[in-house]
Amino acid sequence: MKLSRRSLLRTTAAAAAFATVGLPSFAQEIDELVIAYNVNLPSWDPTVGLSAVNPTIQGFYQSVFDLFIPQNTDLSFGSGIITDYGWNEDNTQVWMDVREGVTWHNGDPLTAEDVAWSLTRAGNPETGSPIQFVWGKVENVMADGNRVTADVNEYDPTFFKWMSFLTGYVMPKKYYEEVGADGFEAAPIGTGPYMVEKFERNAFVRLKANENYWGGAPEFKTVTIKFVTDAASRVAEVESGNSHVTLEIPYEEFDRLKEKDGMAGIAEPVSDIGMIFLNDIEVMTDPNVRKAAAHAIDKSLIIDRLLSGYGVPIDTLQTPDYAAYDETIKVAYDPELSKKLLAESGYGPDNPVKFKIQTTKGFKPKDYEMVQAIVGLWRRVGIEAEIEVYEIAKHFELRAADQLAPAAFYNWGNSVGDPTTSTGFAMFGPSPHSVWDGKETFDAILPLWGEADEAKRIEGWKAVDRLVAENAEVIPLLQYVQPIVHAAGVKVVPHRSGALLPHLMTRA
Amino acid sequence: MTLLRNILIRLLTTAVTLLGVAVIVFVVIRVVPGNPIAMMLPPGATEDDIARLQAQYGFDKSIFEQFVIWLKGVMQGDFGTSISTRQPVRQLVLSRLPATLELSIVALSIAVLLGGALALLGTRFRDTKGEGAVDVTAGMALSIPDFLWGLVLILLFGVLWPVFHISGRISPALNIDFSSNFYLFEALVRLRFDVVADLIGHMFMPALALAIPLAAIIAQLLKQSLKETMHLDYVTLARTKGYGENHVITREALPNAILPTLTLVGVQFTFLIGGTVIIERLFSYEGLGNMAIDAVINRDLPLIQGIVILFALIFTIVNLVVDMLYVMLNPRLRHA
């Protein structure tokens, strides 16, 4: 066959038409909401295994399952499956009232028995709940009418807060016992705003609106969430109109896309923070070195230059949304003070103090670049830090073994906003998440774990944060801002936890 | 009998190779820092929690004990359970293999067509500026890595002229009830052309990104072979008989010149399958490569082992087939 110009054009047109078959329709009215998500969903059981403690996939779970107690978009606690709850007078028992009129996706009614079973199951070490250390603090969980009661074997003031956090989901007793773990994985049901219609592992999940949802049916009747793990591909997805909403793209792309016709963007702070762990080994046992390192970092400059202004500087491990936030605790950018402190310990630009700083590269936006900038700022005052790049898996292992370098960059999530899950676990030596072993901090934290007076407890944590800041035992850097780009036809309501929730989306 | 003996020896070598790969993979991924248990620890986990999880996943045993347990399972077809998905590794891996194989075969087909066409063009216009243009095109295609081609294609056919799907393997809204995961093959057999069009719409860009560098290699080798063949006596004879240049190239020279290229294609196919790891990630294609990256990120040791063993199996099988074909095509080697 001779290939003439005409036949070439004809062939090209035919190929284009052929390829176009099956593409979604991008009419003004969005019938099926398509979201390009940045992570995969490995498993459907939100209460066991590795997925259950992965904060980035909680948005999937909250679309299908209900938390015992939901969180509002500002991290305050709402009324959900459990409408009211509390402790008895001597804190030896908890009680919970279960919402009536709720149905599972298969039509079965939700009962207090489901809640009692879910709690008992989560507290049983054999089921593999990674949060068993919290749920195991209650026993003899009983349902009576719409009330659930349980005996407390170890008082934990954050017990109910965990009901809004990792693994705090209500599971269907009858259905689960009928189908088993594999059956549930194949066809999960919950009481949430969406039902699973189709799930292709590593590809997408298609959700159908739960018209009987107790909180009101969501506006979009069908939602497809594609797992698009590459950021460049997510940008292309939303820019081409293949997806209506995406998140976690580079801030430069966010700024560009939100200005395009037919598109919009939201960038709101989330509960994740960036921080530098200081391990009290080698030169970090010297308070002057730690304080000099803390005062030499210009956080606002880093946020403006590297994160296009998308970030909130912080001086403790609490963000302004957290329960123990204290705006009076400040660690100022003061390079002259840094030089003075270093000089007191015999260091200076001509005789720099040396240590290693570890960081991930590409795990969080501009993580490596931020550490590079910090090392540059440190160099000006007489600190010579050597950067070591490692994978996040190695960070977890080293942290659990208390073998981090003297400084190590990391991000910390705390969507319930309680100080125990930020300062508490990060700074309490015996925790596998802490590398700080100082006795003063240990002594300050210890009584707070079981403090029953809530106001006193929060004030106690503020005092710990002040102590930690004054001694520069950790260097908090910033609260992250989550970029969400979307079609102008969709109204997206961001959630401080960082979970992108389709049931909060409506037509603009 | 000699051929049969050769095949048996190669099969034995393959089994030993796989065992070696298994040992290396098993040891290396346990020695490399990064403990999946540490990644599973929530805030507040205690030493007891760590010990319980270690025991649950068998990480409290020595590497040797773990390997023996794993190997016993493998001999019975049990590759263990994925840590991140809690699904059997064999089931996960086999469910994704068809997608990767289909993508690789389509990419190979495109590479052969593109590379072949370029080689024929270069030969047709040999010793002219046309040949130079072909050489420059092939050089450019080869010097740019496949993932970069992927980004270029996304920009061209995904954003500027959005005619192909950017991510995924099949449209979520498309309802199919196929008995296998070889969607393209089954759609063709069932004459479901709507599904075929949708699959091609998803597969075109990743397959082309994989194919372009390979096409360049094919073009360079085939053109060189063709140029050498064009000087042989039987080709000159064909010309004196009055055949046109196109006929001489495609009917007379090509059948002989193509043999070395066929061998190369077989070897390159294994590299092409390896290349799917990055390309599948870029296009969110639900194949084995994409799953491999997730497994590495999650330190999902049983899944990493399963995927690597399968990749090794594919490589050795393809090499075995290529070797056998080579022996069959070249009678002198049968008795070597």
Interface residues (C-beta under 8 A of the other chain):
Chain A: A16 F18 A19 T20 V21 G22 L23 P24 E32 A36 N40 P42 S43 D45 V48 G49 L50 S51 V53 P125 G128 P130 I131 Q132 F133 V134 L166 A181 E185 K198 E200 R201 N202 A203 F204 R206 T224 K226 F227 V228 T229 D230 A232 S233 A236 E237 E239 S240 G241 N242 Y390 E391 I392 A393 K394 F396 E397 L398 R399 A400 A401 T420 T421 G424 F425 S431 P432 H433
Chain B: P33 G34 N35 P36 A38 M39 M40 L41 P42 P43 G44 A45 T46 E47 D49 I50 R52 L53 Q56 S82 I83 S84 T85 R86 Q87 L92 S95 R96 L151 I154 L155 G158 V159 P162 V163 F164 H165 I166 S167 G168 R169 I170 S171 P172 A173 L174 D194 A197 D198 I200 G201 F204 R281 L282 F283 S284 E286 G287 N290 M291 I293 D294 I297 N298 R299 D300
